[in-house]
Amino acid sequence: MMGARRYDENLQRAYLRACELDVATLKPGNVSVFRPGHNMTADDFRVSARVTAPILATASYAVGERIYRAVTATHDAVGCNTNLGILLLAAPLFAAAQRRSAPADLRCRLRATLAGLRVDDADWAYRAIRTAAPAGLGQSSRHDVAERPRVDLRQAMMAAAGRDRIAYQYGHGYPDILDFALPLLRRLLRRWRDPAWAVAGVYLALLARLPDSHIARKHGAGQAEAVRRQAMLLSADLLACAEPQDKLRELHTLDEHMKRHDLNPGTTADLTVATVMAKDFDAIASQWVPRPVKQNCSGGELHRCVST
């Protein structure tokens, strides 16, 4: 059986691989090795991943504390907000994968983790969001991050789910990732056998599916919908290709256009990173032999998930 230390190291490596693929992939509008953007470079993201990996993997930290400490480490290392969305999605995934007495299924572990979030987690996360100061944050009439939270982190996220797609994942068990993007990623990996192109396909498909909430906050719902329509056309063409390289010029053209107009689908990029993480975490978790449990998690019933 895999030891606990090696298990956590494998999780860290999977996170670092996902973050490296994030910048190694041409994702229109988002920072990559092909073109910097939004006053950030690929190296900023690489440094951010390196300094946050051990924090996210520290099992003694609650979800909210992992988020805050990782955001603070990022700010100290690169001086800007490269990865708030990634960290918000990654912290529950790490905590879920580390529920070692739970059934191996990552979906079950994640649901139990989200259901167990506390007010303290919200307090840590609010502090993290204030530190990162993401563009277009604004104010909210309910559970504003400038105030001390009165509900747990999942409840706070559910209140924001209508305007933020990362918050939506907390309230609904990561459906954009586990039900849509992850199956697509696996299909594209089998089809194209190239992780970077598979990630590009997932990113465009997510961007085509729903208006990016980061663009909507900064530029309005109309602009986010316009970007979605552009992505929908290119995504359909890319997914129809036997050789995805055939669409490289179109991807570069859209990337240049979006960066020229400061259109950064940051939420979509964060969901894509979390999808790559979920694929690898699911494989790693399946290698851990849990203590016997009376029931497995099925049918979406949280009370049937056994956890530490």
ROPA-419171 format. One record per residue (C-alpha): x, y, z; residue number from 1. Coordinates in pm, 1 decimal, padded with zeros to 6 digits. Layout:
<recs>
+----------+----------+----------+-----+
:       c1 :       c2 :       c3 :  nr :
+----------+----------+----------+-----+
:        X :        Y :        Z : NUM :
...
+----------+----------+----------+-----+
</recs>
This chain:
<recs>
+----------+----------+----------+-----+
:       c1 :       c2 :       c3 :  nr :
+----------+----------+----------+-----+
:  00000.0 :  00000.0 :  00000.0 :   1 :
:  00124.1 :  00349.8 : -00080.7 :   2 :
:  00253.6 :  00539.4 :  00221.8 :   3 :
:  00094.1 :  00866.4 :  00331.5 :   4 :
:  00401.1 :  01076.5 :  00251.8 :   5 :
:  00439.4 :  00934.4 : -00097.2 :   6 :
:  00065.9 :  00972.5 : -00154.0 :   7 :
:  00075.7 :  01345.4 : -00070.2 :   8 :
:  00387.3 :  01392.6 : -00284.0 :   9 :
:  00203.7 :  01234.1 : -00576.1 :  10 :
: -00081.6 :  01479.9 : -00526.8 :  11 :
:  00164.6 :  01768.6 : -00532.4 :  12 :
:  00323.5 :  01641.7 : -00851.6 :  13 :
: -00017.3 :  01607.9 : -01014.8 :  14 :
: -00101.7 :  01965.9 : -00919.7 :  15 :
:  00228.4 :  02091.2 : -01060.6 :  16 :
:  00170.1 :  01898.6 : -01383.9 :  17 :
: -00173.5 :  02053.0 : -01419.8 :  18 :
: -00035.4 :  02403.0 : -01362.6 :  19 :
:  00246.7 :  02342.7 : -01611.7 :  20 :
:  00000.5 :  02221.7 : -01874.6 :  21 :
: -00202.4 :  02534.9 : -01807.8 :  22 :
:  00077.6 :  02760.2 : -01934.0 :  23 :
:  00212.1 :  02515.4 : -02194.4 :  24 :
: -00124.0 :  02514.4 : -02373.9 :  25 :
: -00244.5 :  02779.7 : -02617.2 :  26 :
: -00568.1 :  02897.8 : -02455.3 :  27 :
: -00702.9 :  03209.4 : -02628.9 :  28 :
: -00708.9 :  03508.3 : -02396.1 :  29 :
: -00516.6 :  03335.7 : -02119.2 :  30 :
: -00148.0 :  03360.2 : -02025.5 :  31 :
:  00074.3 :  03092.0 : -02179.6 :  32 :
:  00427.4 :  03030.5 : -02304.1 :  33 :
:  00304.2 :  03147.8 : -02644.0 :  34 :
:  00214.4 :  03497.3 : -02530.8 :  35 :
:  00204.5 :  03681.0 : -02196.5 :  36 :
: -00097.3 :  03887.0 : -02105.5 :  37 :
: -00277.8 :  04095.0 : -01847.0 :  38 :
:  00057.0 :  04202.1 : -01694.2 :  39 :
:  00149.1 :  03839.5 : -01617.7 :  40 :
:  00383.8 :  03581.9 : -01767.7 :  41 :
:  00398.4 :  03203.9 : -01779.1 :  42 :
:  00682.8 :  03211.2 : -01526.5 :  43 :
:  00460.3 :  03397.7 : -01278.9 :  44 :
:  00221.9 :  03103.3 : -01292.5 :  45 :
:  00501.8 :  02848.6 : -01261.4 :  46 :
:  00644.3 :  03018.3 : -00953.3 :  47 :
:  00295.0 :  03042.9 : -00805.2 :  48 :
:  00243.2 :  02670.0 : -00852.9 :  49 :
:  00574.4 :  02580.4 : -00689.3 :  50 :
:  00517.4 :  02789.6 : -00376.6 :  51 :
:  00157.1 :  02674.6 : -00329.3 :  52 :
:  00191.3 :  02299.0 : -00390.2 :  53 :
:  00324.1 :  02206.0 : -00041.9 :  54 :
:  00067.1 :  02429.6 :  00126.5 :  55 :
: -00225.5 :  02275.7 : -00057.9 :  56 :
: -00097.0 :  01929.1 :  00030.1 :  57 :
: -00071.1 :  01998.1 :  00404.9 :  58 :
: -00342.2 :  01773.0 :  00542.0 :  59 :
: -00343.6 :  01942.4 :  00883.4 :  60 :
: -00477.4 :  02262.5 :  00724.0 :  61 :
: -00850.3 :  02298.1 :  00670.5 :  62 :
: -00970.1 :  02392.5 :  00322.9 :  63 :
: -01001.2 :  02761.7 :  00397.6 :  64 :
: -00660.5 :  02782.3 :  00561.7 :  65 :
: -00499.5 :  02615.5 :  00260.0 :  66 :
: -00657.7 :  02878.1 :  00035.8 :  67 :
: -00541.9 :  03170.7 :  00249.5 :  68 :
: -00187.9 :  03046.8 :  00303.1 :  69 :
: -00148.5 :  02964.2 : -00066.7 :  70 :
: -00280.0 :  03304.3 : -00176.2 :  71 :
: -00041.5 :  03475.1 :  00065.5 :  72 :
:  00252.5 :  03268.5 : -00062.1 :  73 :
:  00160.6 :  03358.6 : -00419.3 :  74 :
:  00138.6 :  03728.6 : -00338.7 :  75 :
:  00475.8 :  03719.6 : -00164.1 :  76 :
:  00636.2 :  03534.8 : -00457.0 :  77 :
:  00498.5 :  03716.0 : -00762.2 :  78 :
:  00317.4 :  04022.0 : -00628.3 :  79 :
: -00004.7 :  03967.7 : -00822.4 :  80 :
: -00311.3 :  03746.4 : -00840.6 :  81 :
: -00215.8 :  03462.5 : -01072.3 :  82 :
: -00410.9 :  03178.1 : -00919.8 :  83 :
: -00695.3 :  03263.3 : -00680.7 :  84 :
: -00947.6 :  03063.8 : -00883.7 :  85 :
: -00712.6 :  02768.1 : -00914.6 :  86 :
: -00655.8 :  02766.6 : -00538.6 :  87 :
: -01026.6 :  02792.3 : -00460.3 :  88 :
: -01088.9 :  02483.8 : -00672.9 :  89 :
: -00771.3 :  02297.2 : -00577.4 :  90 :
: -00799.5 :  02315.1 : -00198.4 :  91 :
: -01118.1 :  02102.9 : -00176.2 :  92 :
: -00972.1 :  01857.1 : -00429.7 :  93 :
: -00660.3 :  01809.7 : -00215.4 :  94 :
: -00867.6 :  01773.8 :  00101.7 :  95 :
: -01099.5 :  01526.0 : -00069.7 :  96 :
: -00813.3 :  01314.0 : -00198.2 :  97 :
: -00667.0 :  01305.4 :  00153.7 :  98 :
: -00982.1 :  01160.1 :  00312.8 :  99 :
: -00802.2 :  00831.5 :  00337.7 : 100 :
: -01069.3 :  00624.8 :  00513.1 : 101 :
: -01329.8 :  00724.3 :  00254.4 : 102 :
: -01426.1 :  00524.8 : -00055.6 : 103 :
: -01172.0 :  00568.8 : -00334.8 : 104 :
: -01415.9 :  00750.7 : -00563.9 : 105 :
: -01306.6 :  01115.4 : -00582.8 : 106 :
: -01659.4 :  01241.4 : -00641.0 : 107 :
: -01776.6 :  01089.4 : -00314.3 : 108 :
: -01479.4 :  01228.6 : -00123.3 : 109 :
: -01531.8 :  01573.8 : -00272.4 : 110 :
: -01899.0 :  01585.9 : -00184.4 : 111 :
: -01820.6 :  01489.2 :  00173.3 : 112 :
: -01547.4 :  01753.4 :  00188.5 : 113 :
: -01775.1 :  02028.9 :  00061.0 : 114 :
: -02052.3 :  01924.0 :  00298.0 : 115 :
: -01807.3 :  01948.4 :  00589.0 : 116 :
: -01691.1 :  02304.3 :  00525.6 : 117 :
: -01724.7 :  02539.4 :  00823.7 : 118 :
: -01756.1 :  02908.9 :  00902.0 : 119 :
: -01383.2 :  02912.3 :  00977.2 : 120 :
: -01318.9 :  02799.5 :  00620.8 : 121 :
: -01522.1 :  03094.5 :  00496.5 : 122 :
: -01328.3 :  03331.7 :  00721.3 : 123 :
: -00995.1 :  03208.3 :  00582.0 : 124 :
: -01124.5 :  03221.1 :  00224.4 : 125 :
: -01264.9 :  03573.7 :  00264.8 : 126 :
: -00923.2 :  03687.4 :  00387.6 : 127 :
: -00762.9 :  03517.9 :  00088.2 : 128 :
: -00997.3 :  03688.8 : -00157.4 : 129 :
: -00931.5 :  04028.1 :  00000.7 : 130 :
: -00556.5 :  03963.7 : -00027.7 : 131 :
: -00578.0 :  03856.9 : -00392.0 : 132 :
: -00816.9 :  04143.5 : -00476.0 : 133 :
: -00941.8 :  03992.6 : -00805.6 : 134 :
: -01050.8 :  04232.8 : -01078.3 : 135 :
: -01420.4 :  04311.3 : -01088.0 : 136 :
: -01488.9 :  04175.0 : -00739.6 : 137 :
: -01729.5 :  04451.0 : -00638.3 : 138 :
: -01965.9 :  04422.0 : -00343.6 : 139 :
: -02246.9 :  04186.4 : -00252.1 : 140 :
: -02560.5 :  04240.5 : -00046.8 : 141 :
: -02521.2 :  03888.3 :  00096.4 : 142 :
: -02205.3 :  03742.3 :  00248.6 : 143 :
: -01978.0 :  04018.5 :  00122.1 : 144 :
: -01610.8 :  03918.1 :  00155.6 : 145 :
: -01534.5 :  04252.1 :  00321.9 : 146 :
: -01740.0 :  04137.8 :  00622.0 : 147 :
: -01694.5 :  03857.4 :  00871.9 : 148 :
: -01878.6 :  03546.7 :  00743.3 : 149 :
: -02186.4 :  03420.9 :  00920.6 : 150 :
: -02223.7 :  03100.4 :  00717.1 : 151 :
: -01991.5 :  02817.7 :  00617.4 : 152 :
: -01785.9 :  02839.3 :  00299.3 : 153 :
: -02016.2 :  02619.6 :  00093.4 : 154 :
: -02319.4 :  02829.7 :  00185.5 : 155 :
: -02129.6 :  03148.5 :  00105.9 : 156 :
: -02029.5 :  03008.9 : -00231.2 : 157 :
: -02384.4 :  02898.5 : -00307.1 : 158 :
: -02499.0 :  03257.5 : -00254.2 : 159 :
: -02248.8 :  03370.1 : -00520.0 : 160 :
: -02312.3 :  03081.4 : -00760.2 : 161 :
: -02528.9 :  03285.9 : -00994.5 : 162 :
: -02248.5 :  03529.6 : -01074.1 : 163 :
: -01935.6 :  03317.1 : -01030.0 : 164 :
: -01881.3 :  02976.9 : -01187.4 : 165 :
: -01614.6 :  02873.4 : -00937.1 : 166 :
: -01857.3 :  02941.0 : -00654.1 : 167 :
: -02111.2 :  02732.2 : -00845.2 : 168 :
: -01883.5 :  02428.9 : -00821.1 : 169 :
: -01887.0 :  02442.8 : -00441.2 : 170 :
: -02263.6 :  02434.9 : -00424.9 : 171 :
: -02316.3 :  02161.5 : -00682.7 : 172 :
: -02027.0 :  01916.7 : -00645.0 : 173 :
: -01803.2 :  02041.8 : -00928.2 : 174 :
: -02039.1 :  01941.6 : -01213.4 : 175 :
: -01867.0 :  02147.2 : -01485.0 : 176 :
: -01548.6 :  01957.9 : -01405.9 : 177 :
: -01660.9 :  01605.9 : -01317.1 : 178 :
: -01964.7 :  01571.3 : -01545.1 : 179 :
: -01858.4 :  01772.5 : -01850.6 : 180 :
: -01490.2 :  01859.4 : -01874.6 : 181 :
: -01334.0 :  01544.7 : -01727.1 : 182 :
: -01508.5 :  01297.1 : -01961.9 : 183 :
: -01418.4 :  01524.2 : -02254.5 : 184 :
: -01054.1 :  01542.6 : -02144.7 : 185 :
: -01031.4 :  01163.7 : -02132.1 : 186 :
: -01185.5 :  01131.2 : -02478.4 : 187 :
: -00950.6 :  01387.7 : -02629.7 : 188 :
: -00646.0 :  01225.8 : -02469.7 : 189 :
: -00742.7 :  00894.0 : -02628.0 : 190 :
: -00814.0 :  01059.3 : -02960.5 : 191 :
: -00524.4 :  01304.0 : -03001.1 : 192 :
: -00271.8 :  01151.0 : -02756.6 : 193 :
: -00135.8 :  01495.9 : -02681.6 : 194 :
: -00207.8 :  01642.9 : -02336.0 : 195 :
: -00163.1 :  02006.2 : -02444.2 : 196 :
: -00408.6 :  01974.4 : -02731.7 : 197 :
: -00653.3 :  01782.5 : -02512.9 : 198 :
: -00639.4 :  02065.8 : -02258.3 : 199 :
: -00689.9 :  02322.9 : -02534.3 : 200 :
: -00997.4 :  02131.7 : -02648.3 : 201 :
: -01141.7 :  02121.3 : -02297.5 : 202 :
: -01072.3 :  02491.7 : -02241.3 : 203 :
: -01249.5 :  02596.0 : -02562.0 : 204 :
: -01541.9 :  02362.5 : -02493.8 : 205 :
: -01587.7 :  02510.6 : -02146.0 : 206 :
: -01560.0 :  02863.9 : -02284.6 : 207 :
: -01818.2 :  02779.8 : -02551.4 : 208 :
: -02055.6 :  02627.8 : -02296.6 : 209 :
: -02110.1 :  02922.6 : -02062.6 : 210 :
: -02009.2 :  03290.9 : -02055.2 : 211 :
: -01688.8 :  03327.8 : -01854.3 : 212 :
: -01776.8 :  03484.7 : -01518.6 : 213 :
: -01441.9 :  03665.2 : -01488.2 : 214 :
: -01503.3 :  03844.9 : -01819.6 : 215 :
: -01861.0 :  03916.8 : -01713.0 : 216 :
: -01745.4 :  04081.1 : -01389.5 : 217 :
: -01488.9 :  04299.1 : -01567.5 : 218 :
: -01661.6 :  04377.2 : -01896.4 : 219 :
: -02027.6 :  04288.4 : -01856.9 : 220 :
: -02254.0 :  04001.5 : -01954.2 : 221 :
: -02280.6 :  04112.4 : -02316.5 : 222 :
: -01907.1 :  04092.3 : -02374.3 : 223 :
: -01886.5 :  03756.0 : -02198.8 : 224 :
: -02159.5 :  03622.1 : -02427.1 : 225 :
: -01979.6 :  03757.1 : -02734.7 : 226 :
: -01664.3 :  03571.3 : -02631.7 : 227 :
: -01866.8 :  03256.3 : -02572.2 : 228 :
: -02004.1 :  03273.0 : -02926.7 : 229 :
: -01656.3 :  03316.7 : -03072.1 : 230 :
: -01532.8 :  03020.3 : -02870.9 : 231 :
: -01832.6 :  02810.4 : -02976.4 : 232 :
: -01741.1 :  02839.9 : -03345.1 : 233 :
: -01373.6 :  02764.2 : -03293.6 : 234 :
: -01444.4 :  02484.4 : -03045.7 : 235 :
: -01672.1 :  02307.5 : -03292.7 : 236 :
: -01404.8 :  02329.9 : -03562.2 : 237 :
: -01127.8 :  02210.6 : -03330.5 : 238 :
: -01322.3 :  01914.2 : -03192.9 : 239 :
: -01401.9 :  01805.3 : -03549.2 : 240 :
: -01032.4 :  01791.6 : -03641.1 : 241 :
: -00837.3 :  01471.7 : -03672.6 : 242 :
: -00524.7 :  01687.6 : -03645.9 : 243 :
: -00581.4 :  01974.8 : -03401.1 : 244 :
: -00268.3 :  02153.2 : -03527.5 : 245 :
: -00477.7 :  02249.5 : -03829.9 : 246 :
: -00645.8 :  02513.0 : -03610.9 : 247 :
: -00327.5 :  02661.6 : -03468.5 : 248 :
: -00350.4 :  02982.2 : -03673.3 : 249 :
: -00711.0 :  03044.4 : -03567.7 : 250 :
: -00618.8 :  02989.3 : -03203.6 : 251 :
: -00333.0 :  03239.1 : -03227.2 : 252 :
: -00557.4 :  03494.2 : -03399.4 : 253 :
: -00824.0 :  03470.7 : -03129.2 : 254 :
: -00559.4 :  03480.1 : -02855.1 : 255 :
: -00410.2 :  03800.9 : -02994.3 : 256 :
: -00752.8 :  03961.6 : -03034.5 : 257 :
: -00865.2 :  03880.2 : -02681.4 : 258 :
: -00544.7 :  04001.3 : -02519.1 : 259 :
: -00552.7 :  04321.8 : -02720.0 : 260 :
: -00897.0 :  04389.7 : -02569.8 : 261 :
: -00804.0 :  04269.1 : -02217.9 : 262 :
: -01045.4 :  03975.4 : -02235.9 : 263 :
: -00916.7 :  03708.2 : -01999.0 : 264 :
: -01136.9 :  03397.7 : -01951.5 : 265 :
: -00974.1 :  03333.4 : -01616.3 : 266 :
: -01259.9 :  03132.3 : -01471.8 : 267 :
: -01257.2 :  02897.6 : -01769.5 : 268 :
: -00881.0 :  02851.1 : -01736.8 : 269 :
: -00917.0 :  02772.9 : -01365.3 : 270 :
: -01184.8 :  02513.2 : -01434.7 : 271 :
: -00955.5 :  02357.6 : -01694.4 : 272 :
: -00665.7 :  02328.8 : -01448.8 : 273 :
: -00896.7 :  02170.1 : -01191.8 : 274 :
: -01014.7 :  01921.0 : -01454.9 : 275 :
: -00658.9 :  01803.1 : -01518.9 : 276 :
: -00606.1 :  01779.1 : -01142.7 : 277 :
: -00925.1 :  01578.7 : -01097.6 : 278 :
: -00818.1 :  01326.5 : -01361.9 : 279 :
: -00485.3 :  01260.7 : -01191.1 : 280 :
: -00621.3 :  01281.2 : -00836.1 : 281 :
: -00883.9 :  01023.2 : -00925.1 : 282 :
: -00611.5 :  00786.6 : -01045.6 : 283 :
: -00396.8 :  00848.5 : -00737.3 : 284 :
: -00689.1 :  00804.3 : -00497.4 : 285 :
: -00772.9 :  00469.9 : -00657.1 : 286 :
: -00430.0 :  00343.4 : -00548.1 : 287 :
: -00503.6 :  00409.2 : -00182.9 : 288 :
: -00659.2 :  00110.1 : -00007.7 : 289 :
: -00908.4 :  00254.3 :  00242.7 : 290 :
: -01015.0 :  00096.4 :  00565.5 : 291 :
: -01333.3 : -00110.3 :  00522.2 : 292 :
: -01648.8 :  00099.1 :  00496.5 : 293 :
: -02005.0 : -00014.8 :  00529.8 : 294 :
: -02131.0 :  00159.2 :  00218.2 : 295 :
: -01996.1 :  00330.8 : -00087.7 : 296 :
: -02105.0 :  00672.5 : -00205.7 : 297 :
: -02373.1 :  00640.6 : -00472.1 : 298 :
: -02681.2 :  00823.5 : -00584.7 : 299 :
: -02542.2 :  01155.3 : -00468.2 : 300 :
: -02637.0 :  01087.3 : -00106.1 : 301 :
: -02390.7 :  01262.9 :  00119.3 : 302 :
: -02489.8 :  01073.6 :  00432.1 : 303 :
: -02362.2 :  00752.3 :  00274.6 : 304 :
: -02007.6 :  00883.8 :  00233.4 : 305 :
: -01779.3 :  00755.3 :  00505.3 : 306 :
: -01491.2 :  00986.9 :  00594.0 : 307 :
: -01241.2 :  01069.8 :  00862.1 : 308 :
+----------+----------+----------+-----+
</recs>
